[in-house]
């Protein structure tokens, strides 16, 4: 075999190996990026739910479970203005809302 052809063949082979190594690295980085995005979106979507359960839900349940009150009859279950005024007056007086 001609030495020039052999050198060109070896050079082509080395370039193909390097290209294969680079392509594998790109695919690996894409996979890790995909998994990372999924983890980030899970955190973004579940963190508010967790924080609500830990911190806001006890406060909300404390106000919604006061003795003597019934479920709100307002729009979307929100308290009416009369119920809110009654709650404000009971807190000003220092007695529980009835």
C-alpha positions in Angstrom: 0.0 0.0 0.0 1.2 3.5 -0.9 2.5 5.3 2.2 0.5 8.4 1.3 -2.8 6.4 1.1 -2.0 4.7 4.4 -1.4 8.0 6.1 -4.7 9.4 4.7 -6.6 6.3 5.8 -5.2 6.5 9.4 -6.0 10.2 9.5 -9.6 9.5 8.4 -9.9 6.7 10.9 -8.6 9.1 13.7 -11.1 11.8 12.6 -14.0 9.2 12.6 -13.0 8.1 16.1 -12.9 11.6 17.4 -16.2 12.4 15.7 -17.8 9.4 17.4 -16.4 10.4 20.8 -17.8 14.0 20.4 -21.2 12.7 19.2 -21.4 10.4 22.3 -20.6 13.3 24.5 -23.3 15.5 22.9 -25.9 12.7 23.3 -24.8 12.2 27.0 -25.1 16.0 27.7 -28.5 16.1 26.0 -29.7 13.2 28.2 -28.5 14.8 31.4 -30.0 18.1 30.3 -33.4 16.4 29.7 -33.3 14.6 33.1 -32.2 17.9 34.8 -35.1 19.8 33.2 -37.6 17.1 34.4 -36.2 17.4 38.0 -36.4 21.2 37.9 -40.0 21.2 36.7 -41.0 18.6 39.3 -39.4 20.9 42.0 -41.1 24.0 40.5 -44.5 22.3 40.4 -44.4 20.4 43.7 -42.6 23.0 45.9 -45.6 25.3 46.2 -47.9 22.4 47.1 -45.4 21.3 49.8 -45.1 24.8 51.2 -48.9 25.2 51.2 -49.3 21.9 53.1 -46.6 22.8 55.6 -47.2 26.5 56.3 -50.5 27.8 54.9 -52.8 24.9 55.3 -52.7 24.8 59.2 -53.5 28.6 59.2 -56.3 28.2 56.7 -57.8 25.2 58.6 -57.6 27.1 61.9 -59.7 29.9 60.4 -62.1 27.6 58.6 -62.6 25.3 61.5 -63.7 27.8 64.1 -66.4 26.4 66.4 -70.0 27.5 65.6 -69.4 28.5 62.0 -70.9 26.8 59.0 -69.6 26.6 55.5 -69.5 29.8 53.7 -72.4 30.5 51.4 -70.5 33.1 49.2 -69.3 32.7 45.7 -66.8 29.8 45.3 -67.1 29.0 49.0 -65.6 32.4 50.0 -67.1 34.1 53.1 -69.7 36.8 52.5 -69.1 40.4 53.7 -71.4 39.8 56.7 -69.4 36.8 57.8 -66.2 38.7 57.4 -67.5 41.6 59.4 -68.6 39.2 62.1 -65.1 37.7 62.2 -63.5 41.1 62.4 -65.8 42.2 65.2 -65.1 39.0 67.2 -61.3 39.5 66.9 -61.6 43.1 68.0 -63.7 42.0 71.0 -61.2 39.3 71.8 -63.8 36.5 71.9 -64.1 33.6 69.5 -66.4 33.9 66.5 -69.8 32.3 67.0 
